[in-house]
Amino acid sequence: MTIYRERAVFINEKFFQSLILYIGQILCQDIYNAVVRHSFTNIFSIIFQVILLVFIFDRGKYTKPMIKLYCVLTIAAYGWAIWGGLSDYNNRFSNVNIYAMIMAIIEVAFAILILDFTNRTVVLKRPEYLMSEEKEAS
């Protein structure tokens, strides 16, 4: 029995590069907020994004589930922010920050796009040299 390690293969290299840039940009934004504004409420976001980048660069078999988890958590978090902004109907939406609402909608849209592209373009494959060894053994 050959022990092998499945690898995540990004079929679309532009998606891989765009994903790295997007997560890096969000990470830089969170680090800026933590350092300059002394807002350490997003420390879990920073830790999760660093772990996600490690998984993406490693391209192991857990890369695809981690990207999906990141997207689901992003959709849930910003979805709650959108829902909270829209639930201010008793005050005729006087307390709604339109800029924050638009940014939350954009974040949800990006998360949905990343989730869709991950499902379509990230596949798990065995390394070629292990597949040839299995053929020779049988």
C-alpha positions as CSV (number, residue, x, y, z in Angstrom):
1,M,0.0,0.0,0.0
2,T,1.4,3.3,-1.1
3,I,0.8,6.3,1.1
4,Y,0.2,9.3,-1.0
5,R,-0.6,12.9,-0.5
6,E,-3.3,14.4,-2.6
7,R,-2.6,17.9,-3.9
8,A,-4.9,20.7,-4.7
9,V,-4.5,21.8,-8.3
10,F,-5.7,25.2,-9.4
11,I,-6.8,24.7,-13.0
12,N,-7.0,28.4,-13.5
13,E,-3.8,30.1,-12.5
14,K,-5.3,33.6,-12.7
15,F,-7.8,32.6,-10.1
16,F,-5.0,31.3,-7.9
17,Q,-3.1,34.6,-8.2
18,S,-6.3,36.7,-7.7
19,L,-7.2,34.7,-4.6
20,I,-3.7,35.3,-3.1
21,L,-4.0,39.1,-3.9
22,Y,-7.5,39.3,-2.5
23,I,-6.8,37.5,0.7
24,G,-3.5,39.4,1.1
25,Q,-5.3,42.7,0.6
26,I,-7.9,41.8,3.2
27,L,-5.1,40.7,5.6
28,C,-3.2,44.0,5.1
29,Q,-6.4,45.9,5.8
30,D,-7.0,43.9,9.0
31,I,-3.4,44.4,10.2
32,Y,-3.7,48.1,9.5
33,N,-6.9,48.3,11.6
34,A,-5.3,46.4,14.4
35,V,-2.1,48.4,14.5
36,V,-3.1,52.0,13.6
37,R,-6.6,52.1,15.0
38,H,-5.8,49.8,18.0
39,S,-8.7,47.7,17.1
40,F,-7.9,44.1,18.0
41,T,-11.4,42.8,17.5
42,N,-10.4,41.2,14.2
43,I,-7.4,39.2,15.5
44,F,-9.2,36.0,14.7
45,S,-9.7,37.1,11.2
46,I,-6.0,37.8,10.9
47,I,-5.1,34.4,12.3
48,F,-7.6,32.6,10.0
49,Q,-6.4,34.5,6.9
50,V,-2.7,33.7,7.6
51,I,-3.7,30.0,8.1
52,L,-5.7,30.1,4.9
53,L,-2.7,31.6,3.0
54,V,-0.5,28.8,4.4
55,F,-3.0,26.2,3.2
56,I,-3.2,27.8,-0.3
57,F,0.6,28.0,-0.7
58,D,0.9,24.4,0.6
59,R,-1.7,23.2,-1.9
60,G,-2.6,20.2,0.3
61,K,-5.8,18.2,0.2
62,Y,-7.4,20.5,2.8
63,T,-6.9,23.7,0.7
64,K,-10.3,23.4,-1.0
65,P,-12.3,22.9,2.2
66,M,-10.5,25.8,3.9
67,I,-11.3,28.2,1.1
68,K,-14.9,27.0,1.3
69,L,-15.0,27.5,5.0
70,Y,-13.5,31.0,4.6
71,C,-16.2,31.9,2.1
72,V,-19.0,30.6,4.2
73,L,-17.8,32.4,7.3
74,T,-17.4,35.6,5.2
75,I,-20.9,35.3,3.7
76,A,-22.3,34.7,7.2
77,A,-20.5,37.5,8.9
78,Y,-21.2,40.2,6.3
79,G,-24.7,38.8,5.7
80,W,-25.4,39.4,9.4
81,A,-24.0,42.9,9.0
82,I,-26.3,43.5,6.0
83,W,-29.3,42.1,7.9
84,G,-28.5,44.2,10.9
85,G,-28.4,47.3,8.8
86,L,-31.7,46.5,7.1
87,S,-33.4,45.7,10.4
88,D,-33.4,49.5,11.3
89,Y,-36.8,50.0,9.6
90,N,-38.4,51.3,12.8
91,N,-36.2,54.4,12.6
92,R,-36.7,54.8,8.8
93,F,-33.1,53.6,8.2
94,S,-31.7,56.8,9.8
95,N,-28.8,54.9,11.5
96,V,-27.7,53.0,8.4
97,N,-24.2,53.6,7.2
98,I,-24.6,53.3,3.4
99,Y,-20.8,53.0,2.8
100,A,-20.5,50.1,5.3
101,M,-23.6,48.5,3.7
102,I,-22.2,48.7,0.2
103,M,-18.8,47.3,1.4
104,A,-20.6,44.4,3.1
105,I,-22.5,43.7,-0.1
106,I,-19.3,43.7,-2.1
107,E,-17.6,41.4,0.3
108,V,-20.5,38.9,0.1
109,A,-20.3,39.1,-3.7
110,F,-16.6,38.4,-3.7
111,A,-17.1,35.5,-1.3
112,I,-19.8,34.0,-3.6
113,L,-17.5,34.4,-6.6
114,I,-14.5,32.8,-4.8
115,L,-16.8,29.9,-3.6
116,D,-18.0,29.3,-7.2
117,F,-14.6,29.5,-8.7
118,T,-13.2,27.2,-6.0
119,N,-15.8,24.6,-6.8
120,R,-15.1,24.8,-10.5
121,T,-11.3,25.2,-10.7
122,V,-9.7,23.5,-7.7
123,V,-9.4,19.7,-7.9
124,L,-7.6,17.1,-5.9
125,K,-5.0,15.0,-7.7
126,R,-2.4,12.4,-6.8
127,P,1.2,13.2,-7.8
128,E,2.1,11.6,-11.1
129,Y,5.1,9.7,-9.8
130,L,2.9,7.8,-7.3
131,M,0.4,6.9,-9.9
132,S,3.1,5.4,-12.1
133,E,4.4,3.4,-9.1
134,E,1.0,2.0,-8.5
135,K,0.7,0.9,-12.1
136,E,4.1,-0.8,-12.0
137,A,3.1,-2.7,-8.7
138,S,-0.1,-4.1,-10.2
